[in-house]
Amino acid sequence: MTRYREGLAAAIGAYVLWGLFPLYWPLLEPAAPVEILAHRMVWSLAFLIAVLAATSGFRWIRTIGPRKVGLLTLAALLITVNWGTFIYAVNSGHVVETSLGYFINPLVTVALAVVFLHESLRRNQKIAVAIGAVAVLVLTLDYGRPPWIALTLAGAFASYGFVKKRADVDGIQSLAIETAVLFPAALGYLLYLGSAGSGTFTTEDAGHVLLLTGAGVVTAVPLMLFGAAAIRIPLATVGLLQYIAPVMQFLIGVLVYGEDMPPERLAGFALVWVALAVFAADAVKALRDGRGAVDTAPPPSAEAAASRVSA
């Protein structure tokens, strides 16, 4: 029971930290989203190297073959899209739409399982996906455009989880490889900004420098908590707790940043929540009945999948 309580506390801690992300990235302004993304990559690798040096070391690198390197390189590109889109969205006043992306992520994950793994859906899963599709249509009409930020986040996040599952590499180790792949481009970009005098790392105060370097810790800590939770509590529990983060992001967007929530948009979100309720109820019933269910746990994004240690 102590192990379960520790796992539950770690999972809640991870998702609460991810839920607070919309409050952190705006603090890094006046750095532009791309500069913030580059710093996140660079300092994440630095932090992960320190963690690995203090724990498992680096001998495991010899077990990573070309196939896994290729898959993790693809994962790195996907996580770049996810991180970059999230930072841009939060810093441009679209926090509510980022929450939508993580709300619909499980439905996108199921769609990937059907398309690429040829898995069949149960009746209630089909209903949940159909309601989710209607919700996206309603939100498209409300926004006057497809909710591309949410769709990009969900698509990149779910695809990242799919690729990470195929790679089957420990969370911290895989994230270290991914950030190592991204490191040269990120560092090169930061050096370019510095030489052009358009970067903010050396032009702002010490607090700004600490916040930029802290992006690595902010990225890795919830992943480590998530990893600790994943080996202590059932995956179904982890999957249900994942909604803590988008609920917090939604509330931050509406209550802290004062983003508009007209009735039509609220109706779209309500449909998403109904779809998720149907989906979660079906997953719980399937587990109780001893039947398999499409894995609905948070497909590792920079945040979740990277972890199965791995936002």
PyMOL commands that set and color helices and strands:
alter all, ss='L'
color gray80, all
select helices_A, chain A and resi 2-19+21-28+33-54+59-63+66-91+95-117+123-143+148-167+171-196+206-230+235-241+244-256+263-289
alter helices_A, ss='H'
color red, helices_A
deselect
rebuild
show_as cartoon
